[in-house]
Structure formats: C-alpha cells, structure tokens
Amino acid sequence: MMWDGDQGWSHGGDYGGWLMFVGMILLTVAVVLLIVYLVRLSSATAASRAGGSQTASIAPPTAPESPRDIVKRRYAAGEIDCEKYLELLKDL
C-alpha cells in the first residue's frame, strides 16, 4: 500500500506538500487580485456613466478674465514693462 512505506503521501523526499502549500497561496492571491480588478472595473464604469472621473475634483465655473485683468497679470509676470502696461490700460 502506498501509505505503508517511506514513499507514501506524507513521507518521502518529494516536495508535494510544499508545492501544494505554494499553490494554495498563489490561488488565494489570484482570487484577491481578481476581486480588486472587478471592483475597480465596476467603479470606473459607474464613474463613466455619471459623466466624469472619480479623481477629478469639481471646481466652480470661473468667469472669463477681463482685459484689464489680463494686462495686470502680464505685467505681474514680467511679460510687459511699465510703459507698455500704462499704455494698454489707457487704451482700455
């Protein structure tokens, strides 16, 4: 019989027990990864149905810049000098 000798299921030099242990760990990891993938897939699908992305922050709509604001911003950024700034403000 197979369980009577040294070459049985629990005795012997083969690595069947270790392979089974490693296989169970790999199977558990695969199941967990599958669950994570399915959850992410369903949340991405729900977000696309809602018309947006989950990571996008909702910002209030901003009014367009007025011409004076644009000139002020350009002067503050150093794109135009003082003379050009005053000239553009005078034109506006």
C-alpha positions in Angstrom: 0.0 0.0 0.0 1.1 3.5 -0.6 0.9 4.8 2.9 2.8 1.9 4.5 6.2 2.6 3.0 8.6 5.6 3.1 7.5 6.7 -0.3 3.9 7.4 0.8 1.9 10.6 0.7 3.3 12.1 3.9 6.8 10.6 3.9 9.4 10.7 1.3 11.7 13.1 -0.5 9.2 14.6 -2.9 8.0 18.2 -2.5 4.3 17.6 -3.0 3.3 19.1 0.3 5.3 22.3 -0.3 4.1 22.6 -3.9 0.5 22.3 -2.6 1.1 25.0 0.0 2.6 27.4 -2.6 -0.2 26.6 -5.0 -2.8 27.5 -2.4 -1.1 30.8 -1.6 -0.9 31.6 -5.4 -4.6 30.7 -5.8 -5.5 33.0 -2.9 -3.5 35.8 -4.3 -5.1 35.3 -7.7 -8.6 35.4 -6.2 -7.9 38.6 -4.3 -6.4 40.3 -7.4 -9.4 39.3 -9.4 -11.8 40.8 -6.8 -9.8 44.0 -6.7 -9.8 44.2 -10.5 -13.6 43.7 -10.7 -14.2 46.3 -8.0 -12.1 48.9 -9.9 -13.7 48.0 -13.2 -17.2 48.4 -11.8 -16.3 51.8 -10.1 -14.7 53.1 -13.3 -17.8 52.0 -15.2 -20.1 53.8 -12.7 -17.9 56.9 -12.9 -18.1 57.0 -16.7 -21.9 56.6 -16.6 -22.1 59.5 -14.2 -20.2 61.6 -16.7 -16.9 62.1 -15.0 -13.8 60.7 -13.4 -13.5 59.7 -9.8 -10.2 61.5 -9.4 -11.4 64.8 -11.0 -12.2 67.5 -8.5 -15.2 69.5 -9.1 -14.3 73.2 -9.4 -16.8 76.0 -9.6 -17.0 77.6 -13.1 -14.8 80.7 -13.4 -15.8 83.8 -15.2 -13.5 84.8 -18.2 -10.8 87.2 -17.4 -11.5 90.8 -18.2 -9.0 92.7 -20.5 -7.7 94.7 -17.5 -7.1 91.5 -15.5 -5.1 90.1 -18.5 -3.0 93.2 -18.7 -2.4 93.2 -14.9 -1.4 89.5 -15.0 1.0 90.1 -17.9 2.6 93.0 -16.0 2.9 91.0 -12.8 4.5 88.1 -14.7 7.1 90.5 -16.3 5.9 89.9 -19.8 5.4 93.7 -20.4 7.2 96.7 -18.9 5.6 99.7 -17.0 5.3 101.9 -20.1 3.5 99.2 -22.1 1.3 98.4 -19.0 0.2 102.0 -18.7 -0.3 102.3 -22.4 -2.5 99.2 -22.5 -4.5 100.4 -19.5 -5.0 103.8 -21.2 -6.3 102.1 -24.4 -8.8 100.0 -22.4 
